[in-house]
Amino acid sequence: MSISVIRARLDLLVSLLDTTTGQPVNTLDVRIYRNGELTRPASRGGGNYVFINTDREDFLMRVEVRGYEVCELPIKYAELDERVPQCLLFLMPSESKKSGMPVMDYSGEDPTITAIEAINIDTTNISFASFTKRDNSMDFFSQARTSLTFDNQYYAILKPDRKGYVKVRITEVLSTQKVRLEDAPPEGLDKNAPIARIIFGQVKDGHYIIRVRAGRPNDRYIICKRYDDHEEFEMIVFEDDGKPVIVQESAEESE
């Protein structure tokens, strides 16, 4: 009697997150395209979709979700973990989103910009404590029993001048007040420097836009505009009508 062996290989894990909240996008109205062709990845709940026994050839992924802007991303396997190739997709709510809190826009035109991000520096309850090079671990203080619970996400540590931030990626949550980072942050960060989750925007054909959830009035946001050879920071607040206003001159840093 012959025995058949069926092997299943995970070729891609797609995790959909609302960039304004960091929470999984849980909806049935999701369409994922591979090089323009609609695919049928298996849903695993929590905004996770898996491609099993497909292939690991690079492709252009397009994701359409009701209530969010369409997102396109090139999948390059050389840049993904070979064991568990995961793609984190940060979706930006659309203007037509009916549920939840309203959103506010910061947008403009710049033919040389490559990416745009933001952090809210008035809603964080977490502060930097120390970094250990030996195991790439970062300790932090929690002022309201808050923890960095999402691994494989991006956070920002405010710089000493408070005009910009350092971007770090968490790869593993080690305890309620310790995480492992993908890369070491630069030295000289202040103890007690605020840590905030990064909100991602979109750039296409020289047009940039980022959206945040309407929250407390006068919350301050640090906007980071990324270019090929440098980054620029601006601090803004949103007025009552949702209009963004710059409250600090931009700071520029070469990479």
C-alpha positions as a Markdown table, in Angstrom:
| # | Residue | x | y | z |
|---|---|---|---|---|
| 1 | Met | 0.0 | 0.0 | 0.0 |
| 2 | Ser | 1.5 | 3.3 | -1.0 |
| 3 | Ile | 1.5 | 6.3 | 1.2 |
| 4 | Ser | 0.9 | 9.8 | -0.3 |
| 5 | Val | 2.7 | 12.6 | 1.4 |
| 6 | Ile | 1.3 | 16.1 | 0.9 |
| 7 | Arg | 3.5 | 19.0 | 1.9 |
| 8 | Ala | 2.3 | 22.5 | 2.4 |
| 9 | Arg | 4.7 | 25.4 | 2.1 |
| 10 | Leu | 3.9 | 28.9 | 3.2 |
| 11 | Asp | 4.9 | 31.1 | 0.4 |
| 12 | Leu | 3.6 | 34.4 | 1.7 |
| 13 | Leu | 1.8 | 35.8 | 4.8 |
| 14 | Val | 0.0 | 39.1 | 4.2 |
| 15 | Ser | -1.0 | 41.0 | 7.3 |
| 16 | Leu | -3.3 | 43.9 | 6.9 |
| 17 | Leu | -3.1 | 46.7 | 9.5 |
| 18 | Asp | -5.0 | 50.0 | 9.8 |
| 19 | Thr | -2.0 | 52.4 | 9.8 |
| 20 | Thr | -3.9 | 55.0 | 11.9 |
| 21 | Thr | -4.5 | 52.6 | 14.8 |
| 22 | Gly | -2.0 | 49.7 | 14.3 |
| 23 | Gln | -4.9 | 47.3 | 14.6 |
| 24 | Pro | -5.7 | 44.4 | 12.2 |
| 25 | Val | -8.1 | 45.1 | 9.4 |
| 26 | Asn | -10.9 | 42.6 | 10.0 |
| 27 | Thr | -13.3 | 42.7 | 7.0 |
| 28 | Leu | -14.5 | 40.2 | 4.5 |
| 29 | Asp | -14.3 | 42.7 | 1.6 |
| 30 | Val | -10.7 | 42.1 | 0.6 |
| 31 | Arg | -9.3 | 41.6 | -2.8 |
| 32 | Ile | -5.6 | 40.7 | -3.4 |
| 33 | Tyr | -4.2 | 40.8 | -6.9 |
| 34 | Arg | -0.9 | 39.3 | -8.1 |
| 35 | Asn | 0.5 | 41.0 | -11.2 |
| 36 | Gly | -3.1 | 42.2 | -12.0 |
| 37 | Glu | -4.8 | 38.8 | -11.5 |
| 38 | Leu | -7.2 | 38.3 | -8.7 |
| 39 | Thr | -5.9 | 35.6 | -6.2 |
| 40 | Arg | -7.6 | 33.5 | -3.5 |
| 41 | Pro | -5.3 | 33.4 | -0.5 |
| 42 | Ala | -6.7 | 31.7 | 2.6 |
| 43 | Ser | -7.9 | 33.9 | 5.4 |
| 44 | Arg | -6.5 | 33.1 | 8.8 |
| 45 | Gly | -8.4 | 35.8 | 10.7 |
| 46 | Gly | -7.0 | 38.9 | 12.3 |
| 47 | Gly | -6.3 | 40.5 | 9.0 |
| 48 | Asn | -3.9 | 37.7 | 7.9 |
| 49 | Tyr | -4.0 | 36.0 | 4.5 |
| 50 | Val | -1.7 | 33.1 | 3.5 |
| 51 | Phe | -0.5 | 31.9 | 0.1 |
| 52 | Ile | 0.2 | 28.1 | 0.3 |
| 53 | Asn | 2.1 | 26.2 | -2.4 |
| 54 | Thr | 2.1 | 29.0 | -4.9 |
| 55 | Asp | 5.6 | 30.0 | -5.7 |
| 56 | Arg | 8.2 | 32.5 | -4.5 |
| 57 | Glu | 8.7 | 34.6 | -7.6 |
| 58 | Asp | 8.7 | 38.4 | -7.2 |
| 59 | Phe | 5.4 | 40.1 | -8.1 |
| 60 | Leu | 3.4 | 43.3 | -7.8 |
| 61 | Met | 0.7 | 43.0 | -5.2 |
| 62 | Arg | -2.4 | 45.2 | -5.2 |
| 63 | Val | -4.8 | 45.1 | -2.3 |
| 64 | Glu | -8.3 | 46.6 | -2.3 |
| 65 | Val | -10.3 | 46.8 | 0.9 |
| 66 | Arg | -13.6 | 48.5 | 1.5 |
| 67 | Gly | -13.0 | 51.8 | 3.4 |
| 68 | Tyr | -9.3 | 52.0 | 2.6 |
| 69 | Glu | -7.2 | 53.4 | -0.1 |
| 70 | Val | -5.9 | 50.9 | -2.7 |
| 71 | Cys | -2.4 | 49.9 | -1.9 |
| 72 | Glu | 0.2 | 48.5 | -4.3 |
| 73 | Leu | 3.5 | 46.9 | -3.2 |
| 74 | Pro | 6.2 | 45.0 | -5.0 |
| 75 | Ile | 6.9 | 41.7 | -3.3 |
| 76 | Lys | 10.6 | 40.9 | -3.3 |
| 77 | Tyr | 11.5 | 37.6 | -1.7 |
| 78 | Ala | 15.1 | 38.5 | -1.2 |
| 79 | Glu | 14.0 | 41.1 | 1.3 |
| 80 | Leu | 11.6 | 38.7 | 3.2 |
| 81 | Asp | 12.3 | 36.1 | 5.9 |
| 82 | Glu | 12.9 | 32.7 | 4.1 |
| 83 | Arg | 11.2 | 30.7 | 6.8 |
| 84 | Val | 8.1 | 32.9 | 7.2 |
| 85 | Pro | 7.9 | 35.4 | 4.4 |
| 86 | Gln | 5.6 | 38.0 | 5.8 |
| 87 | Cys | 4.4 | 41.3 | 4.3 |
| 88 | Leu | 3.0 | 43.9 | 6.6 |
| 89 | Leu | 0.6 | 46.1 | 4.7 |
| 90 | Phe | -0.4 | 49.4 | 6.4 |
| 91 | Leu | -3.7 | 50.5 | 4.9 |
| 92 | Met | -4.8 | 54.1 | 5.0 |
| 93 | Pro | -8.5 | 54.9 | 5.6 |
| 94 | Ser | -10.2 | 56.5 | 2.6 |
| 95 | Glu | -12.1 | 59.7 | 2.9 |
| 96 | Ser | -15.3 | 57.9 | 2.2 |
| 97 | Lys | -14.9 | 55.6 | 5.3 |
| 98 | Lys | -18.3 | 55.6 | 7.1 |
| 99 | Ser | -17.5 | 53.8 | 10.3 |
| 100 | Gly | -15.2 | 54.8 | 13.1 |
| 101 | Met | -13.8 | 58.2 | 13.8 |
| 102 | Pro | -13.3 | 60.7 | 10.9 |
| 103 | Val | -9.8 | 61.2 | 9.4 |
| 104 | Met | -7.7 | 64.3 | 8.7 |
| 105 | Asp | -5.4 | 64.8 | 5.8 |
| 106 | Tyr | -1.9 | 66.2 | 5.3 |
| 107 | Ser | -1.0 | 66.2 | 1.6 |
| 108 | Gly | 1.0 | 68.0 | -1.1 |
| 109 | Glu | 3.1 | 67.7 | -4.2 |
| 110 | Asp | 6.8 | 67.0 | -4.4 |
| 111 | Pro | 8.4 | 65.2 | -7.4 |
| 112 | Thr | 11.4 | 64.0 | -5.3 |
| 113 | Ile | 9.7 | 62.6 | -2.2 |
| 114 | Thr | 9.8 | 58.8 | -1.8 |
| 115 | Ala | 7.8 | 58.2 | 1.4 |
| 116 | Ile | 5.9 | 60.0 | 4.1 |
| 117 | Glu | 5.3 | 59.0 | 7.8 |
| 118 | Ala | 4.0 | 60.6 | 11.0 |
| 119 | Ile | 3.8 | 60.1 | 14.7 |
| 120 | Asn | 1.6 | 61.6 | 17.4 |
| 121 | Ile | 3.8 | 62.8 | 20.2 |
| 122 | Asp | 0.9 | 63.6 | 22.6 |
| 123 | Thr | -0.6 | 60.2 | 22.9 |
| 124 | Thr | 2.3 | 58.1 | 23.8 |
| 125 | Asn | 2.7 | 56.6 | 27.3 |
| 126 | Ile | 6.0 | 54.7 | 26.6 |
| 127 | Ser | 9.5 | 56.0 | 27.0 |
| 128 | Phe | 13.0 | 54.7 | 26.0 |
| 129 | Ala | 15.1 | 53.3 | 28.8 |
| 130 | Ser | 18.2 | 51.6 | 27.3 |
| 131 | Phe | 19.5 | 49.4 | 24.4 |
| 132 | Thr | 21.7 | 46.3 | 24.7 |
| 133 | Lys | 23.8 | 45.6 | 21.7 |
| 134 | Arg | 24.5 | 42.0 | 22.7 |
| 135 | Asp | 21.0 | 40.8 | 21.9 |
| 136 | Asn | 19.6 | 43.9 | 20.1 |
| 137 | Ser | 17.1 | 44.4 | 23.0 |
| 138 | Met | 15.5 | 47.6 | 24.0 |
| 139 | Asp | 14.1 | 48.3 | 27.5 |
| 140 | Phe | 11.4 | 50.9 | 27.9 |
| 141 | Phe | 9.2 | 52.5 | 30.6 |
| 142 | Ser | 5.5 | 52.3 | 30.6 |
| 143 | Gln | 3.6 | 55.1 | 32.4 |
| 144 | Ala | 0.1 | 53.7 | 32.1 |
| 145 | Arg | 0.6 | 49.9 | 32.0 |
| 146 | Thr | 1.0 | 50.1 | 28.3 |
| 147 | Ser | 3.3 | 47.7 | 26.4 |
| 148 | Leu | 4.6 | 47.4 | 22.8 |
| 149 | Thr | 2.4 | 44.4 | 22.0 |
| 150 | Phe | 2.8 | 44.3 | 18.2 |
| 151 | Asp | 5.9 | 42.6 | 17.0 |
| 152 | Asn | 7.2 | 43.2 | 13.5 |
| 153 | Gln | 5.9 | 46.8 | 13.6 |
| 154 | Tyr | 7.6 | 50.1 | 13.3 |
| 155 | Tyr | 8.0 | 52.6 | 16.1 |
| 156 | Ala | 9.8 | 56.0 | 16.5 |
| 157 | Ile | 12.0 | 57.2 | 19.3 |
| 158 | Leu | 12.0 | 61.0 | 19.7 |
| 159 | Lys | 15.4 | 62.6 | 19.1 |
| 160 | Pro | 17.0 | 64.8 | 21.8 |
| 161 | Asp | 16.2 | 68.0 | 19.9 |
| 162 | Arg | 12.5 | 66.9 | 19.8 |
| 163 | Lys | 12.4 | 67.9 | 16.2 |
| 164 | Gly | 12.6 | 64.5 | 14.6 |
| 165 | Tyr | 12.7 | 60.8 | 15.4 |
| 166 | Val | 14.6 | 57.6 | 15.0 |
| 167 | Lys | 12.7 | 54.7 | 13.2 |
| 168 | Val | 13.1 | 51.2 | 14.7 |
| 169 | Arg | 11.4 | 47.9 | 13.9 |
| 170 | Ile | 10.4 | 45.4 | 16.6 |
| 171 | Thr | 11.0 | 41.8 | 15.6 |
| 172 | Glu | 10.1 | 40.1 | 18.9 |
| 173 | Val | 8.3 | 41.0 | 22.2 |
| 174 | Leu | 10.5 | 39.7 | 25.0 |
| 175 | Ser | 8.5 | 40.9 | 28.0 |
| 176 | Thr | 6.1 | 43.6 | 29.0 |
| 177 | Gln | 8.9 | 46.1 | 29.0 |
| 178 | Lys | 11.5 | 44.6 | 26.6 |
| 179 | Val | 11.6 | 44.0 | 22.9 |
| 180 | Arg | 14.1 | 43.0 | 20.3 |
| 181 | Leu | 14.9 | 45.3 | 17.4 |
| 182 | Glu | 15.9 | 44.5 | 13.9 |
| 183 | Asp | 18.8 | 47.0 | 14.0 |
| 184 | Ala | 20.5 | 49.0 | 16.6 |
| 185 | Pro | 19.4 | 52.7 | 17.0 |
| 186 | Pro | 22.0 | 55.4 | 17.0 |
| 187 | Glu | 23.7 | 56.2 | 20.3 |
| 188 | Gly | 22.9 | 59.3 | 22.2 |
| 189 | Leu | 19.2 | 58.9 | 22.6 |
| 190 | Asp | 17.8 | 60.4 | 25.8 |
| 191 | Lys | 16.6 | 58.2 | 28.6 |
| 192 | Asn | 12.8 | 58.8 | 28.9 |
| 193 | Ala | 12.6 | 59.8 | 25.2 |
| 194 | Pro | 9.0 | 59.2 | 24.1 |
| 195 | Ile | 8.3 | 56.2 | 21.9 |
| 196 | Ala | 5.4 | 56.4 | 19.4 |
| 197 | Arg | 4.0 | 54.1 | 16.7 |
| 198 | Ile | 4.6 | 55.2 | 13.2 |
| 199 | Ile | 1.7 | 56.1 | 10.9 |
| 200 | Phe | 2.4 | 55.5 | 7.2 |
| 201 | Gly | 1.1 | 57.5 | 4.3 |
| 202 | Gln | 1.3 | 57.0 | 0.5 |
| 203 | Val | 3.4 | 58.6 | -2.3 |
| 204 | Lys | 2.4 | 58.2 | -5.9 |
| 205 | Asp | 3.6 | 60.3 | -8.9 |
| 206 | Gly | 4.9 | 63.1 | -6.8 |
| 207 | His | 1.7 | 63.4 | -4.7 |
| 208 | Tyr | 2.0 | 62.6 | -1.0 |
| 209 | Ile | -0.8 | 62.1 | 1.5 |
| 210 | Ile | -1.1 | 60.9 | 5.1 |
| 211 | Arg | -4.2 | 60.5 | 7.2 |
| 212 | Val | -4.7 | 60.4 | 10.9 |
| 213 | Arg | -7.8 | 59.7 | 13.1 |
| 214 | Ala | -9.5 | 62.8 | 14.4 |
| 215 | Gly | -8.6 | 62.8 | 18.1 |
| 216 | Arg | -7.9 | 65.4 | 20.8 |
| 217 | Pro | -7.6 | 69.0 | 19.7 |
| 218 | Asn | -4.1 | 70.4 | 19.4 |
| 219 | Asp | -2.4 | 67.0 | 19.3 |
| 220 | Arg | 1.1 | 67.5 | 17.8 |
| 221 | Tyr | 2.3 | 65.3 | 14.9 |
| 222 | Ile | 5.8 | 65.0 | 13.6 |
| 223 | Ile | 5.7 | 64.5 | 9.8 |
| 224 | Cys | 8.7 | 62.7 | 8.2 |
| 225 | Lys | 9.3 | 63.2 | 4.5 |
| 226 | Arg | 11.8 | 60.8 | 3.1 |
| 227 | Tyr | 14.0 | 61.3 | 0.1 |
| 228 | Asp | 16.7 | 59.3 | -1.6 |
| 229 | Asp | 19.5 | 61.0 | 0.4 |
| 230 | His | 17.9 | 62.7 | 3.4 |
| 231 | Glu | 14.8 | 63.1 | 5.5 |
| 232 | Glu | 12.9 | 66.2 | 6.6 |
| 233 | Phe | 10.7 | 66.7 | 9.7 |
| 234 | Glu | 7.9 | 69.1 | 10.4 |
| 235 | Met | 5.7 | 69.5 | 13.4 |
| 236 | Ile | 2.0 | 70.2 | 12.7 |
| 237 | Val | -1.4 | 70.4 | 14.5 |
| 238 | Phe | -4.8 | 70.1 | 12.9 |
| 239 | Glu | -7.2 | 73.0 | 13.4 |
| 240 | Asp | -10.9 | 72.5 | 14.3 |
| 241 | Asp | -11.7 | 72.3 | 10.6 |
| 242 | Gly | -9.1 | 69.6 | 10.0 |
| 243 | Lys | -6.6 | 71.9 | 8.3 |
| 244 | Pro | -3.0 | 71.1 | 9.1 |
| 245 | Val | -0.8 | 73.9 | 10.4 |
| 246 | Ile | 3.0 | 73.9 | 10.7 |
| 247 | Val | 4.0 | 74.9 | 14.2 |
| 248 | Gln | 7.8 | 74.3 | 13.9 |
| 249 | Glu | 10.3 | 74.9 | 11.2 |
| 250 | Ser | 11.4 | 71.8 | 9.3 |
| 251 | Ala | 14.5 | 70.0 | 10.3 |
| 252 | Glu | 16.7 | 68.2 | 7.7 |
| 253 | Glu | 19.1 | 65.4 | 8.3 |
| 254 | Ser | 21.4 | 63.5 | 5.9 |
| 255 | Glu | 21.3 | 59.8 | 6.2 |
